[in-house]
């Protein structure tokens, strides 16, 4: 099942449940409900790990509780994403999948100033390394920050020190 299909199914169940029980699914409810579900997942994990009371439940039941609570958290995340019009597949690709070891570094052009003195953080995810004669900013994996670096020196370099590195020959 695709994530959009799963989201549709979860929405149908949640809307039915809320109507049946008189629940107002406000913005606050969606986020607070996630907090509740994460708490239940934590409790199930602790019981499964022997760090909390098992309440007389067998190992199989504790494992089932953990799996069920994990599903509840996922379902609530899907509901929140739907409520706030967030494309989760797109956001996971943007935030997580750029770090796949098989990916070459994502190249970002230097941010430009925008009204109000802020910085434009829009980047082209499809850009790939340009000739070494151009300087770009590359996301530093070590510090989760952007620092000026020379691209051809960055490819096989541990970037923890990149904020200090600049090759004027490039």
Beta strands, then each sheet from edge to edge (+ up, - down):
strand 1: 107-108
strand 2: 136-140
strand 3: 145-149
sheet 1: 1+ 2- 3+
end
